[in-house]
Amino acid sequence: MVEINDTENSEVKGLNFVEQIVADDLAAGKNGGRLNTRFPPEPNGYLHIGHAKAICMDFGIAEKFGGTCNLRFDDTNPVKEDVEYVDAIRDDIHWLGFDWGGREYYASDYFPKLYDLAIRLIKEGKAYVDDQTSEEIAAQKGTPTTPGTESPYRNRTVQENLDLFERMNKGEFDEGARVLRAKIDMASSNMHFRDPIMYRIIKHPHHRTGTTWNVYPMYDFAHGQSDYFEGVTHSICTLEFVPHRPLYEYYVKELADETYCPRQIEFNRLNLTYTVMSKRKLLQLVKEGLVAGWDDPRMPTICGMRRRGYTPESIKNFISTIGYTKYEALNSISLLEHAVREDLNKHATRVMAVINPLKLVITNYPEDQEEMVAMENNPEQENSGTHSMPFSREIYIERDDFMENPPKKYFRLAPDCEVRLKGAYIIKCTGVKKDADGNIEEVYCTYDADTRSGLPGSARKVKGTLHWVSAKHAVDATARIYDRLFEVENPAAEADRDFREMLNPDSLKVITGIKIEPYLAENAAVGNKFQFQRIGYFTPDYDSSADNIIFNRTIALKDSWEKAQKK
């Protein structure tokens, strides 16, 4: 196991422990001073933010030290794999800002070489065909404290093993009838060394090789050899592969020598509160219709986060903040959300939208008059400019911004109280109109014509400022308000509960009939980022149409969830 013994020196140089290992290897001239990493996803699902951490490490470290990073699909199980996943993985990596420069490979590229290596190991007496069932093999492997027992087929002759393995590949036997195992040590303290399975029979067409093969290599056998075939110098993976490393090295040394040998290094995986990272569970959510697909904005998938409005920079900044260590940790999703807010605050265009509209009539404003007021696009950017927004006698404000009988220190609109309409005038409430049930239908106000924002005489101050939209010019739209998918902080720790029981029933609320300003409607292209003033950050959804613009709430302006949980 790799030890960290240079923490202080790493901090001085600004390197994490993996970067320090790579820097030391390069300084020592290992592999001829060459650096080649790889990102090896399985094409059996969509990537999630945990994979993003690995992507940032694999591609980022190559960029930092002038090396290269390969994209290699670990396509060794055709039953679960699909071209759809291959295409999605490519898109996600590019969206994060990384590229593999034409170095796209597949484990299936090496099937002939891997098969030849298996034949060689059989001939050398290092592998044998086992007829036991998977249950029998598991039972005779023993436990971490008791040695395993040898398979009754362990001492088959080389010729018998060669014959059976070749017939396995010709399709003569059923799936599960036989496997090829390495002959290592059934008494090893490392369970992975107890005659691990190298090949199993799978009679399912492969998305690249079709029906050429009926036997497929296991990950532990294929991965290290694929690294070697590609010239990978540093095979960086997560901590669960620490006990696999001796087996990785055992197989690789069947090919490598002192001039070149890949090196496996492990770091902690990314775990988030209120989130599940299991690809199996995420697939279950999709298949059972509990979410709207892999790109549902509540999912921790990269495509889901992209659809929700997260930016590549915010994800990379979050990963940089939590760092890479040798210790597992549960990271607060609030840290990710903070990184998203920080980045969107710098880049999102400020616009007006009213989620729960209440009509307000300015009684002393001329009925036939309209004017355009200037709205700042982004105060965080010097040259972001402004856009024009129409103002008229009737406007919409948020229903929550008016209270007929307010408490003390209420700085929004109330009878006989003044507020400023952002970018426009100061108004004063003079009355309300109610329906037969006593519900407020309209609010009546007067305005001070000398207080228009940006004009001489507008310096008079009031404590409250409201966002608004001109009723005459407002465009109807829909808002999808997303929240955390799970209501339990650490679903993985609730082993005695079905994870589906822990879903947050309020993770999605759809609000129709929101009112948005014309500028927002005209610029509601997918990928654009907006801050609905005083509400949150939003982005147009793929489902939008000319008749119904749909906005996904990326994140609220403030983290109200953590405060609510602490009460």
Order of alpha helices (4+ residues) and beta strands (2+ residues): alpha-alpha-beta-alpha-beta-alpha-beta-alpha-beta-alpha-alpha-beta-beta-beta-alpha-beta-alpha-beta-alpha-alpha-alpha-alpha-beta-beta-beta-beta-beta-beta-beta-beta-beta-beta-beta-beta-beta-alpha-beta-beta-beta-alpha
